[in-house]
Amino acid sequence: MCKNENNRGKIQIMADIVDLCKAGIRKTHIMYKGNLSYEQINRYLYELLEKELIIQNLDDGVLTYRATEKGRSFLQYYNLMLSILDENVIDRAAAITKLV
C-alpha cells in the first residue's frame, strides 16, 4: 500500500485495493486497511469487479475478494510505472544539483 494516503488518486486507490486482495480479504478489512468509506469501497469494488481485476469468492459462507491474474498484472505495471517516475525524479534532482 502506498504510504501517503492523504491525496490518493483513483488509480492509486484501485492499486491499493487490488494489492490488499492478493491473498483474499473481506470487504470490511479492505475498508479499514484502505481507509475508505462504505460508499467509496462499494464504488471501487464494483469497478474492479467490472474490469475483472478482482473476483468475489464465497469461502465458508464469508464473501471475500481476491485479485485475478489480470489484477496482478495491473499491479506489476502500476509498480513499474511508479519506479520509472521515481527514477526520473531522482535523475532530474541529480541534474539540477550538478547545475548549481
C-alpha positions in Angstrom: 0.0 0.0 0.0 1.1 3.5 -0.7 2.4 5.4 2.4 1.0 8.8 1.5 -2.8 8.3 1.7 -3.9 11.9 2.1 -4.1 12.7 -1.6 -4.5 9.4 -3.4 -5.9 9.3 -6.9 -8.3 6.8 -8.4 -5.6 4.6 -9.9 -3.6 4.5 -6.7 -6.7 3.6 -4.6 -7.5 0.9 -7.1 -4.0 -0.5 -7.0 -4.1 -0.4 -3.2 -7.3 -2.4 -3.2 -6.0 -5.0 -5.7 -2.9 -5.3 -3.6 -5.0 -6.0 -0.5 -6.9 -8.6 -2.4 -3.9 -10.7 -3.4 -4.5 -13.2 -0.6 -8.2 -12.8 -0.3 -9.9 -10.4 2.1 -13.3 -9.3 3.4 -14.9 -6.0 2.4 -14.7 -4.6 5.9 -11.0 -5.3 6.1 -10.4 -3.6 2.7 -12.4 -0.6 4.1 -10.3 -0.3 7.2 -6.9 -1.1 5.7 -7.6 1.1 2.7 -9.0 4.0 4.8 -12.2 4.1 2.6 -15.8 4.9 3.4 -18.6 2.4 2.8 -19.7 4.3 -0.3 -16.2 4.5 -1.7 -15.4 0.8 -1.1 -18.7 -0.2 -2.9 -17.9 2.1 -5.8 -14.3 0.8 -6.2 -15.2 -2.8 -5.7 -17.9 -2.6 -8.4 -15.4 -1.0 -10.9 -12.7 -3.5 -10.1 -15.1 -6.4 -10.5 -16.3 -5.0 -13.8 -12.7 -4.7 -15.0 -12.0 -8.2 -13.8 -9.1 -7.1 -11.7 -10.7 -8.8 -8.7 -13.3 -11.6 -8.1 -15.7 -12.4 -5.3 -15.4 -15.8 -3.5 -17.7 -17.3 -1.0 -15.4 -19.0 1.5 -17.2 -20.9 4.2 -20.1 -18.6 3.9 -18.0 -15.5 4.0 -17.7 -13.2 1.0 -14.1 -12.4 0.2 -12.4 -10.6 -2.7 -9.3 -11.9 -4.5 -7.0 -10.4 -7.1 -7.2 -12.1 -10.5 -4.2 -12.7 -12.8 -5.3 -9.5 -14.7 -5.3 -7.7 -11.4 -1.8 -8.9 -10.5 -0.6 -7.8 -14.0 -2.2 -4.4 -13.3 -0.2 -4.2 -10.1 3.1 -5.1 -11.8 2.6 -2.4 -14.4 1.5 0.1 -11.8 4.6 -0.5 -9.7 6.8 -0.4 -12.8 5.3 3.0 -13.7 6.0 4.3 -10.2 9.6 3.1 -10.2 10.1 4.8 -13.6 8.6 8.0 -12.3 10.8 7.8 -9.2 13.9 7.3 -11.3 13.0 10.3 -13.4 12.6 12.4 -10.3 16.0 11.3 -8.9 17.7 11.9 -12.3 16.2 15.4 -12.5 17.3 16.2 -9.0 20.8 15.0 -9.7 20.9 17.1 -12.9 19.8 20.2 -11.0 22.4 19.6 -8.3 25.1 19.4 -11.0 23.9 22.8 -12.4 24.1 24.5 -9.1 
